[in-house]
């Protein structure tokens, strides 16, 4: 019985992965803005450790990153995306 279930499971997993691959692209504004916020926070960590940005510069980068996160939650979620509506 287990051997017969493997091809069915593989086909189901393949169809789910195909759906996820088709629906989750960088062209989706919500995913793009989320990656942008990751990039901003990653640069902030890099700037603090490697460049030595402390104080106001680090605070401004945090504020910009938080603004991008808020942008992702409110306007992008409600007005620009079709695949992440709950």
TIMI-2910 file (N, C-alpha, C, CB; in pm, 1 decimal, decimal comma, always signed):
<rs>
+----------+----------+----------+----------+----------+----------+----------+----------+----------+----------+----------+----------+------+
!      n_x !      n_y !      n_z !     ca_x !     ca_y !     ca_z !      c_x !      c_y !      c_z !     cb_x !     cb_y !     cb_z ! resn !
+----------+----------+----------+----------+----------+----------+----------+----------+----------+----------+----------+----------+------+
!    +83,0 !   -119,2 !     +0,0 !     +0,0 !     +0,0 !     +0,0 !    +86,9 !   +124,8 !     +0,0 !    -94,1 !     +0,2 !   +120,7 !  Unk !
!   +196,8 !   +122,8 !    +71,1 !   +283,1 !   +241,3 !    +77,3 !   +345,9 !   +272,1 !    -57,5 !   +392,3 !   +221,8 !   +181,6 !  Unk !
!   +382,1 !   +169,2 !   -131,3 !   +444,4 !   +190,7 !   -262,1 !   +345,7 !   +255,4 !   -359,1 !   +495,9 !    +57,5 !   -319,8 !  Unk !
!   +219,7 !   +223,4 !   -348,2 !   +119,3 !   +281,9 !   -436,8 !    +90,8 !   +427,1 !   -399,9 !     -9,9 !   +200,3 !   -431,7 !  Unk !
!   +112,3 !   +463,6 !   -275,7 !    +82,4 !   +600,1 !   -232,1 !   +192,5 !   +697,6 !   -271,8 !    +62,2 !   +603,9 !    -81,3 !  Unk !
!   +312,8 !   +649,3 !   -296,4 !   +423,2 !   +739,6 !   -329,2 !   +401,3 !   +818,9 !   -457,5 !   +550,1 !   +661,3 !   -341,0 !  Unk !
!   +358,9 !   +756,6 !   -568,3 !   +336,8 !   +839,7 !   -688,1 !   +226,2 !   +942,9 !   -669,7 !   +303,0 !   +751,5 !   -806,3 !  Unk !
!   +123,1 !   +908,5 !   -594,2 !    +14,8 !  +1003,5 !   -569,2 !    +67,4 !  +1120,6 !   -487,0 !   -103,7 !   +934,5 !   -496,4 !  Unk !
!   +148,6 !  +1091,3 !   -386,3 !   +206,2 !  +1196,3 !   -303,6 !   +300,3 !  +1283,6 !   -385,2 !   +280,1 !  +1136,1 !   -184,2 !  Unk !
!   +379,6 !  +1222,2 !   -471,0 !   +471,6 !  +1298,4 !   -555,4 !   +395,1 !  +1388,7 !   -651,8 !   +563,6 !  +1203,5 !   -633,6 !  Unk !
!   +286,2 !  +1338,3 !   -708,4 !   +207,0 !  +1422,5 !   -798,6 !   +140,1 !  +1536,8 !   -723,9 !   +101,4 !  +1338,9 !   -870,3 !  Unk !
!    +92,1 !  +1509,7 !   -603,6 !    +28,5 !  +1614,9 !   -525,1 !   +129,9 !  +1721,1 !   -486,4 !    -37,5 !  +1556,4 !   -400,0 !  Unk !
!   +248,0 !  +1677,3 !   -443,9 !   +352,5 !  +1773,8 !   -408,6 !   +395,4 !  +1853,7 !   -530,4 !   +473,6 !  +1702,6 !   -347,3 !  Unk !
!   +403,4 !  +1789,9 !   -644,2 !   +441,2 !  +1859,9 !   -766,7 !   +338,2 !  +1965,3 !   -805,1 !   +458,9 !  +1760,8 !   -880,7 !  Unk !
!   +211,5 !  +1933,6 !   -791,1 !   +108,5 !  +2031,2 !   -826,2 !   +106,4 !  +2147,7 !   -727,5 !    -28,8 !  +1963,9 !   -830,9 !  Unk !
!   +131,5 !  +2120,7 !   -599,3 !   +137,0 !  +2228,3 !   -500,7 !   +256,6 !  +2318,7 !   -528,9 !   +145,2 !  +2171,1 !   -357,3 !  Unk !
!   +371,3 !  +2259,9 !   -557,5 !   +489,4 !  +2340,1 !   -588,5 !   +469,7 !  +2422,1 !   -715,0 !   +611,3 !  +2250,7 !   -603,3 !  Unk !
!   +402,1 !  +2366,9 !   -814,3 !   +375,6 !  +2442,1 !   -936,5 !   +283,9 !  +2561,0 !   -906,2 !   +312,2 !  +2350,6 !  -1044,1 !  Unk !
!   +182,1 !  +2541,7 !   -821,0 !    +92,1 !  +2650,0 !   -782,9 !   +168,0 !  +2758,9 !   -707,9 !    -23,3 !  +2596,5 !   -696,8 !  Unk !
!   +253,2 !  +2718,4 !   -614,4 !   +330,4 !  +2815,4 !   -537,4 !   +426,3 !  +2889,5 !   -628,6 !   +407,2 !  +2746,4 !   -423,6 !  Unk !
!   +489,5 !  +2818,9 !   -720,4 !   +583,4 !  +2881,4 !   -811,7 !   +513,2 !  +2981,8 !   -903,0 !   +654,5 !  +2775,3 !   -894,8 !  Unk !
!   +392,8 !  +2950,2 !   -945,9 !   +319,5 !  +3042,2 !  -1033,1 !   +265,2 !  +3162,1 !   -957,2 !   +205,5 !  +2969,6 !  -1101,6 !  Unk !
!   +224,0 !  +3143,8 !   -832,4 !   +159,7 !  +3252,8 !   -760,2 !   +257,2 !  +3341,8 !   -684,7 !    +60,0 !  +3197,4 !   -664,7 !  Unk !
!   +375,2 !  +3292,3 !   -652,8 !   +471,3 !  +3370,6 !   -575,8 !   +586,0 !  +3413,4 !   -666,5 !   +524,5 !  +3289,7 !   -454,5 !  Unk !
!   +573,5 !  +3529,7 !   -723,6 !   +678,9 !  +3582,6 !   -808,9 !   +724,3 !  +3716,3 !   -753,9 !   +630,8 !  +3596,6 !   -955,1 !  Unk !
!   +837,9 !  +3760,7 !   -802,5 !   +890,2 !  +3890,7 !   -760,7 !   +804,8 !  +4004,8 !   -815,7 !  +1035,6 !  +3906,9 !   -806,8 !  Unk !
!   +722,8 !  +3974,7 !   -915,4 !   +634,2 !  +4077,0 !   -970,9 !   +518,3 !  +4110,0 !   -877,1 !   +579,9 !  +4031,3 !  -1105,2 !  Unk !
!   +492,9 !  +4024,4 !   -778,1 !   +389,4 !  +4052,4 !   -679,3 !   +439,3 !  +4164,8 !   -588,5 !   +353,5 !  +3924,1 !   -596,4 !  Unk !
!   +366,7 !  +4275,2 !   -577,6 !   +415,0 !  +4389,7 !   -498,8 !   +440,9 !  +4356,2 !   -352,3 !   +315,3 !  +4502,1 !   -506,5 !  Unk !
!   +360,8 !  +4269,5 !   -293,7 !   +380,5 !  +4236,6 !   -152,4 !   +513,4 !  +4164,2 !   -131,1 !   +264,4 !  +4150,1 !   -100,8 !  Unk !
!   +546,7 !  +4072,8 !   -218,1 !   +673,8 !  +4001,5 !   -207,2 !   +789,4 !  +4095,4 !   -234,6 !   +678,1 !  +3882,6 !   -303,7 !  Unk !
!   +775,5 !  +4183,1 !   -333,6 !   +882,1 !  +4277,5 !   -365,5 !   +910,5 !  +4371,6 !   -248,6 !   +845,5 !  +4358,1 !   -489,8 !  Unk !
!   +807,0 !  +4424,9 !   -186,5 !   +826,7 !  +4517,6 !    -74,4 !   +880,9 !  +4443,4 !    +47,6 !   +694,2 !  +4589,0 !    -38,9 !  Unk !
!   +840,3 !  +4318,4 !    +67,7 !   +895,5 !  +4239,4 !   +178,1 !  +1044,9 !  +4215,7 !   +157,4 !   +821,5 !  +4104,6 !   +190,7 !  Unk !
!  +1085,6 !  +4183,1 !    +35,4 !  +1228,6 !  +4165,6 !     +6,3 !  +1304,5 !  +4297,4 !    +20,7 !  +1247,9 !  +4109,2 !   -135,5 !  Unk !
!  +1239,9 !  +4406,8 !    -14,6 !  +1301,3 !  +4537,9 !     +3,1 !  +1325,7 !  +4566,5 !   +151,5 !  +1212,5 !  +4647,5 !    -58,7 !  Unk !
!  +1229,9 !  +4531,9 !   +236,3 !  +1249,3 !  +4554,1 !   +380,2 !  +1360,5 !  +4464,4 !   +434,0 !  +1118,2 !  +4528,0 !   +457,4 !  Unk !
!  +1369,7 !  +4341,2 !   +386,3 !  +1481,5 !  +4254,0 !   +424,8 !  +1614,4 !  +4316,0 !   +383,8 !  +1466,3 !  +4114,5 !   +360,9 !  Unk !
!  +1619,5 !  +4371,5 !   +263,8 !  +1743,7 !  +4432,7 !   +216,1 !  +1782,3 !  +4553,4 !   +301,0 !  +1729,5 !  +4474,4 !    +69,5 !  Unk !
!  +1684,9 !  +4633,3 !   +339,6 !  +1714,3 !  +4751,5 !   +421,7 !  +1767,0 !  +4709,9 !   +558,6 !  +1588,4 !  +4839,4 !   +437,7 !  Unk !
!  +1700,8 !  +4613,5 !   +622,2 !  +1746,6 !  +4570,0 !   +753,9 !  +1880,8 !  +4496,9 !   +745,0 !  +1641,6 !  +4479,5 !   +818,9 !  Unk !
!  +1904,8 !  +4423,5 !   +637,1 !  +2035,1 !  +4358,8 !   +619,3 !  +2145,1 !  +4462,7 !   +601,7 !  +2032,3 !  +4263,9 !   +498,4 !  Unk !
!  +2116,3 !  +4567,4 !   +523,8 !  +2214,7 !  +4673,2 !   +508,1 !  +2239,3 !  +4744,7 !   +640,4 !  +2169,3 !  +4772,8 !   +401,8 !  Unk !
!  +2135,0 !  +4758,0 !   +720,4 !  +2154,1 !  +4822,3 !   +851,1 !  +2249,7 !  +4742,1 !   +938,2 !  +2019,4 !  +4838,9 !   +923,0 !  Unk !
!  +2232,5 !  +4610,8 !   +940,7 !  +2323,9 !  +4527,6 !  +1018,4 !  +2466,5 !  +4535,8 !   +963,7 !  +2276,0 !  +4382,2 !  +1018,7 !  Unk !
!  +2478,3 !  +4533,4 !   +831,4 !  +2610,3 !  +4546,3 !   +769,8 !  +2672,9 !  +4681,4 !   +803,2 !  +2600,3 !  +4528,8 !   +617,5 !  Unk !
!  +2594,5 !  +4787,4 !   +793,8 !  +2646,4 !  +4922,0 !   +819,3 !  +2690,5 !  +4938,5 !   +964,6 !  +2540,5 !  +5026,8 !   +784,9 !  Unk !
!  +2619,0 !  +4877,6 !  +1055,8 !  +2658,5 !  +4888,1 !  +1196,1 !  +2787,5 !  +4812,2 !  +1223,0 !  +2547,6 !  +4835,8 !  +1286,6 !  Unk !
!  +2802,9 !  +4696,1 !  +1163,6 !  +2919,3 !  +4612,9 !  +1194,6 !  +3041,6 !  +4648,2 !  +1110,1 !  +2884,7 !  +4467,2 !  +1174,6 !  Unk !
!  +3025,1 !  +4666,7 !   +982,7 !  +3139,7 !  +4685,8 !   +894,3 !  +3176,6 !  +4832,6 !   +875,3 !  +3111,3 !  +4623,7 !   +760,5 !  Unk !
!  +3077,9 !  +4917,8 !   +856,1 !  +3105,1 !  +5058,6 !   +829,1 !  +3116,8 !  +5137,8 !   +958,2 !  +2995,7 !  +5118,1 !   +741,0 !  Unk !
!  +3050,9 !  +5090,9 !  +1062,1 !  +3057,9 !  +5159,3 !  +1191,0 !  +2951,4 !  +5265,4 !  +1210,3 !  +3191,5 !  +5221,6 !  +1206,9 !  Unk !
!  +2840,3 !  +5252,5 !  +1138,5 !  +2731,9 !  +5348,6 !  +1156,3 !  +2664,3 !  +5323,7 !  +1290,1 !  +2629,5 !  +5339,2 !  +1040,5 !  Unk !
!  +2661,0 !  +5425,9 !  +1370,2 !  +2595,2 !  +5418,6 !  +1500,1 !  +2507,0 !  +5542,6 !  +1517,4 !  +2700,1 !  +5407,4 !  +1615,9 !  Unk !
!  +2426,6 !  +5542,4 !  +1618,4 !  +2349,4 !  +5661,0 !  +1653,0 !  +2244,0 !  +5698,8 !  +1552,0 !  +2440,0 !  +5774,7 !  +1671,3 !  Unk !
!  +2252,2 !  +5822,9 !  +1502,7 !  +2147,8 !  +5876,5 !  +1414,8 !  +2137,6 !  +5801,2 !  +1283,2 !  +2173,8 !  +6022,5 !  +1387,0 !  Unk !
!  +2249,1 !  +5763,5 !  +1224,8 !  +2243,1 !  +5691,7 !  +1096,7 !  +2171,6 !  +5558,4 !  +1112,1 !  +2384,4 !  +5669,0 !  +1040,8 !  Unk !
!  +2204,6 !  +5485,6 !  +1215,4 !  +2138,0 !  +5357,2 !  +1239,6 !  +1989,8 !  +5378,1 !  +1271,9 !  +2207,4 !  +5281,4 !  +1354,8 !  Unk !
!  +1958,7 !  +5482,7 !  +1345,2 !  +1819,0 !  +5511,4 !  +1377,9 !  +1739,5 !  +5546,8 !  +1252,6 !  +1810,3 !  +5625,6 !  +1479,9 !  Unk !
!  +1800,0 !  +5623,4 !  +1162,3 !  +1730,6 !  +5658,0 !  +1038,3 !  +1708,9 !  +5534,4 !   +950,9 !  +1809,9 !  +5763,9 !   +960,7 !  Unk !
!  +1807,6 !  +5447,1 !   +945,2 !  +1787,9 !  +5323,2 !   +868,9 !  +1677,1 !  +5238,1 !   +929,7 !  +1918,3 !  +5242,5 !   +862,8 !  Unk !
!  +1671,5 !  +5232,7 !  +1061,2 !  +1562,7 !  +5158,7 !  +1127,2 !  +1427,4 !  +5221,9 !  +1096,4 !  +1585,2 !  +5154,2 !  +1279,8 !  Unk !
!  +1422,2 !  +5353,7 !  +1097,4 !  +1296,2 !  +5423,3 !  +1067,9 !  +1252,9 !  +5399,1 !   +923,5 !  +1310,7 !  +5574,5 !  +1093,9 !  Unk !
!  +1347,5 !  +5401,1 !   +831,4 !  +1314,3 !  +5373,8 !   +690,6 !  +1265,6 !  +5229,9 !   +674,6 !  +1437,3 !  +5399,3 !   +599,2 !  Unk !
!  +1333,9 !  +5136,3 !   +740,4 !  +1290,6 !  +4996,4 !   +734,9 !  +1152,0 !  +4976,8 !   +792,7 !  +1388,6 !  +4908,6 !   +808,6 !  Unk !
!  +1123,8 !  +5042,6 !   +903,7 !   +991,5 !  +5032,2 !   +963,6 !   +885,4 !  +5095,9 !   +873,2 !   +990,3 !  +5098,4 !  +1102,0 !  Unk !
!   +920,6 !  +5205,5 !   +808,4 !   +827,6 !  +5266,7 !   +713,2 !   +795,3 !  +5174,2 !   +597,0 !   +885,0 !  +5396,6 !   +660,3 !  Unk !
!   +894,6 !  +5101,2 !   +549,3 !   +871,3 !  +5005,8 !   +440,8 !   +783,1 !  +4890,9 !   +489,1 !  +1005,3 !  +4951,3 !   +386,5 !  Unk !
!   +802,5 !  +4846,1 !   +612,0 !   +716,9 !  +4740,8 !   +667,2 !   +572,4 !  +4790,4 !   +676,6 !   +768,2 !  +4695,9 !   +806,9 !  Unk !
!   +552,7 !  +4912,7 !   +723,7 !   +417,0 !  +4968,2 !   +728,3 !   +358,6 !  +4984,2 !   +588,9 !   +417,0 !  +5102,8 !   +800,2 !  Unk !
!   +441,9 !  +5023,1 !   +494,1 !   +396,9 !  +5032,5 !   +355,1 !   +351,0 !  +4895,7 !   +305,0 !   +509,7 !  +5087,8 !   +264,8 !  Unk !
!   +420,7 !  +4792,2 !   +345,7 !   +383,9 !  +4657,2 !   +304,2 !   +252,7 !  +4613,0 !   +367,4 !   +494,3 !  +4559,2 !   +340,2 !  Unk !
!   +228,4 !  +4651,0 !   +491,2 !   +105,6 !  +4609,2 !   +558,5 !    -18,1 !  +4680,0 !   +505,8 !   +117,6 !  +4633,5 !   +706,1 !  Unk !
!    -11,7 !  +4810,4 !   +491,1 !   -134,5 !  +4884,8 !   +463,8 !   -161,0 !  +4905,5 !   +315,2 !   -128,7 !  +5017,9 !   +532,0 !  Unk !
!    -89,5 !  +4995,0 !   +245,0 !   -130,3 !  +5021,3 !   +106,8 !   -106,6 !  +4905,5 !    +11,3 !    -58,5 !  +5140,6 !    +56,1 !  Unk !
!     +5,6 !  +4837,8 !    +24,4 !    +34,0 !  +4728,8 !    -68,5 !    -63,1 !  +4613,8 !    -46,8 !   +178,5 !  +4680,1 !    -52,2 !  Unk !
!    -92,5 !  +4582,5 !    +77,1 !   -182,1 !  +4470,8 !   +105,7 !   -323,2 !  +4495,1 !    +54,1 !   -186,2 !  +4444,6 !   +254,4 !  Unk !
!   -371,0 !  +4616,3 !    +66,1 !   -509,8 !  +4642,4 !    +30,6 !   -532,1 !  +4685,5 !   -113,9 !   -563,4 !  +4746,1 !   +120,1 !  Unk !
!   -433,9 !  +4751,1 !   -173,1 !   -459,5 !  +4811,6 !   -303,9 !   -382,9 !  +4750,1 !   -420,4 !   -427,4 !  +4954,9 !   -297,2 !  Unk !
!   -266,8 !  +4690,0 !   -395,1 !   -181,2 !  +4652,4 !   -506,3 !   -166,4 !  +4502,3 !   -529,4 !    -48,5 !  +4710,2 !   -485,4 !  Unk !
!   -210,2 !  +4418,4 !   -440,3 !   -188,4 !  +4275,6 !   -456,6 !   -319,4 !  +4201,6 !   -471,9 !   -110,9 !  +4220,1 !   -339,2 !  Unk !
!   -314,2 !  +4091,5 !   -544,8 !   -432,9 !  +4008,8 !   -563,7 !   -420,5 !  +3872,8 !   -497,2 !   -460,0 !  +3990,8 !   -710,5 !  Unk !
!   -298,3 !  +3827,1 !   -472,3 !   -279,7 !  +3691,8 !   -425,7 !   -273,0 !  +3678,2 !   -274,0 !   -156,7 !  +3636,8 !   -485,2 !  Unk !
!   -263,5 !  +3787,2 !   -200,9 !   -250,8 !  +3778,3 !    -55,8 !   -370,3 !  +3837,9 !    +17,2 !   -124,8 !  +3847,5 !    -11,1 !  Unk !
!   -485,6 !  +3830,5 !    -41,4 !   -606,2 !  +3881,9 !    +23,6 !   -669,8 !  +3771,5 !   +106,6 !   -707,0 !  +3936,3 !    -81,1 !  Unk !
!   -690,1 !  +3799,2 !   +234,8 !   -748,8 !  +3700,2 !   +323,4 !   -886,2 !  +3743,4 !   +365,6 !   -661,3 !  +3677,0 !   +444,9 !  Unk !
+----------+----------+----------+----------+----------+----------+----------+----------+----------+----------+----------+----------+------+
</rs>
